[in-house]
Amino acid sequence: MDSLHTGDWYALLTALNHEQAPARLHWLATLLVDALKRQHGASYLTNVDADAVVAALAGPLSPARIQAILNDVCHCRDQLLHVTGLNRELVLTDLILRIEHYLQPGTLLPVPHL
């Protein structure tokens, strides 16, 4: 995931825009959850083989930013699974643009709701 080091999340579009997009978004969500776990000191991670990626997410990103990104990734995945005729590339592009927006300094993040 070179996007973490370069800050170019748009580069993820080619990896995500695939028939298996929901599965790939699920994997991204598990990486984000692992990053939150790492920040809170949990010892058990789902993606033990991707420790460097989890560390790269957990290091510079605040828990609030990770939570905002995670919420949008899960919402996007749900849309792709349940909305018929949805333009996958457009939905994924919107997701990536929102992620890049959340990473800008001073951005107001959405309030998580339960």
Secondary structure, 3 states (H helix, E strand, C coil): CCHHHHCCHHHHHHHHCCCCHHHHHHHHHHHHHHHHHHHCCCCCCCCHHHHHHHHHHHCCCCHHHHHHHHHHHHHHHHHHHHCCCCCHHHHHHHHHHHHHHHCCCCCCCCCCCC
